[in-house]
Amino acid sequence: MKRTILGCAFALTALASAVGCGPKLPDGMPKLNPTTITVIQDGKPLEGAMVSLKPVDESIKWTSGGTTDAKGVATIVTHGQYKGAPTGKFKVAVAKTVGEGTPPPPSPIDAESARIYQEYVDSGATYEEFFVVAEEYRLVGTTPLEVEVVEGTNNLEVNVGEAVRDKADNGGGVL
């Protein structure tokens, strides 16, 4: 009996997954289309880049984006959790930073972490972050990259040109 109930529960769960039952979309959110965007840089997939989509149609208020995997593919989610993107044209911003040197420890919150932080400062260690994607592609206001999401599955690609090494000031300039 237990086995039959568990089997039925498993079958229902599998069926719900197969037909696309997921989190209910918020009121007013348009239908979402499964969307991936592959980011290419220097002719190769770019891993670890943040991808942000800004609707060309300003009446669409839902934010969409993702982070690229080892194959340079970002699976797009909308509003941070709903898989896919609404139908329409989007500006695409892409940003990625890399660090060089020894990253500092977290800000001190107690005597032990203050000691560790002071040791880091006294060691003379340095750490800098650099953008590897050109500024024109990092900002939704200036990016020339544009894609169109259509009904159904979308496997899109953008090319961000050659890698750059722009010092990041940690004061903005991303997406």
C-alpha positions in Angstrom: 0.0 0.0 0.0 2.8 2.4 1.0 4.6 1.6 -2.2 1.6 2.3 -4.3 1.0 5.7 -2.7 4.6 6.6 -3.0 4.6 5.5 -6.6 1.5 7.6 -7.4 3.0 10.6 -5.6 6.2 10.2 -7.7 4.2 9.8 -10.9 2.1 12.9 -10.2 5.3 15.0 -9.4 6.9 13.8 -12.6 3.8 14.6 -14.6 3.5 18.1 -13.0 7.2 18.8 -13.9 6.7 17.5 -17.5 3.7 19.8 -18.1 5.5 22.8 -16.8 4.0 23.3 -13.4 6.3 25.7 -11.6 5.8 28.8 -9.5 2.7 30.7 -10.4 3.6 33.9 -12.3 2.7 37.2 -10.6 -0.3 39.1 -11.7 0.5 41.1 -14.8 3.6 39.2 -15.8 3.4 38.2 -19.4 3.9 34.7 -20.7 7.6 33.7 -20.5 9.5 31.9 -23.3 12.4 29.6 -22.5 15.5 31.7 -23.4 19.2 31.2 -23.4 21.8 33.7 -24.5 25.4 32.5 -25.4 28.0 35.2 -24.9 31.0 35.1 -27.2 34.3 37.0 -26.6 37.4 36.7 -28.7 35.7 33.9 -30.6 35.1 31.8 -27.5 32.3 31.4 -24.9 32.6 33.8 -22.0 32.1 32.1 -18.6 30.9 33.9 -15.5 29.5 37.0 -17.2 26.3 38.7 -15.9 23.7 39.2 -18.7 20.9 41.7 -18.3 18.0 42.3 -20.7 16.4 45.7 -20.8 13.1 45.8 -22.8 13.1 48.2 -25.8 9.4 48.6 -25.1 9.4 50.6 -21.9 5.9 49.3 -21.0 7.5 46.0 -20.1 8.6 46.4 -16.5 9.9 43.0 -15.7 13.7 42.5 -15.4 15.4 39.5 -17.0 18.9 38.2 -16.9 21.3 35.4 -16.0 24.9 34.4 -15.5 26.9 32.4 -18.1 28.1 28.9 -17.5 31.3 27.3 -18.7 29.9 27.1 -22.2 29.1 30.8 -22.2 25.3 30.1 -21.9 23.1 32.2 -19.6 19.7 30.7 -18.9 17.4 33.7 -18.6 15.1 34.2 -15.7 12.6 37.0 -15.2 12.1 38.8 -11.9 14.9 36.7 -10.4 13.1 33.4 -10.4 10.8 32.7 -13.3 12.4 30.8 -16.1 12.3 32.5 -19.5 11.8 36.0 -20.9 8.7 37.9 -22.3 8.3 38.2 -26.0 9.9 41.4 -27.4 13.1 43.2 -28.3 15.7 43.7 -25.6 19.0 45.6 -25.2 21.6 43.2 -23.8 24.2 44.3 -21.3 27.1 42.0 -20.4 29.6 42.5 -17.6 32.3 40.4 -16.0 35.1 41.3 -13.6 38.2 39.4 -12.7 40.4 39.9 -9.7 44.2 40.0 -9.5 46.2 39.6 -6.3 45.1 38.5 -2.9 41.5 39.4 -2.0 41.1 41.1 1.4 39.4 39.3 4.1 35.8 40.4 5.1 35.5 43.5 7.1 36.3 43.0 10.8 33.4 42.3 13.1 35.2 41.0 16.2 38.7 41.0 17.7 39.8 37.9 15.7 38.6 39.1 12.4 40.2 42.6 13.1 43.5 40.8 13.8 43.3 38.9 10.5 42.4 42.0 8.6 45.3 44.0 10.1 47.7 41.1 9.1 46.4 41.5 5.6 47.0 45.3 5.6 50.5 44.9 7.1 51.4 42.2 4.6 51.3 44.7 1.8 49.1 42.4 -0.3 47.2 44.0 -3.1 44.0 43.2 -4.9 42.5 44.8 -7.9 39.4 44.0 -10.0 39.2 44.6 -13.8 36.3 44.6 -16.2 37.0 42.2 -19.1 34.0 43.3 -21.3 34.2 46.8 -23.0 32.2 49.5 -21.3 29.9 50.0 -24.3 28.5 46.4 -23.7 28.3 46.7 -19.9 25.7 49.5 -19.8 22.1 49.0 -20.9 22.1 52.7 -21.9 24.9 52.3 -24.4 25.0 48.7 -25.5 24.6 48.1 -29.2 23.6 44.5 -28.5 20.0 43.7 -29.1 18.0 40.4 -29.3 14.4 39.5 -30.0 12.6 37.0 -27.9 9.9 35.2 -29.9 7.1 32.8 -28.8 8.6 29.4 -28.1 12.2 28.4 -27.3 14.9 31.0 -27.9 18.6 30.1 -28.2 20.3 33.5 -28.9 23.9 34.6 -29.2 25.7 37.9 -28.7 29.3 38.8 -29.3 31.1 41.3 -27.0 34.3 41.6 -29.1 37.8 41.5 -27.7 38.6 41.3 -24.0 39.6 44.5 -22.3 41.3 45.2 -19.0 39.5 48.3 -17.5 40.2 48.9 -13.8 37.0 48.5 -11.8 36.5 51.2 -9.2 33.7 49.3 -7.4 31.5 52.4 -7.8 29.2 51.4 -10.5 29.4 51.2 -14.3 27.9 47.8 -14.4 24.6 46.9 -16.1 
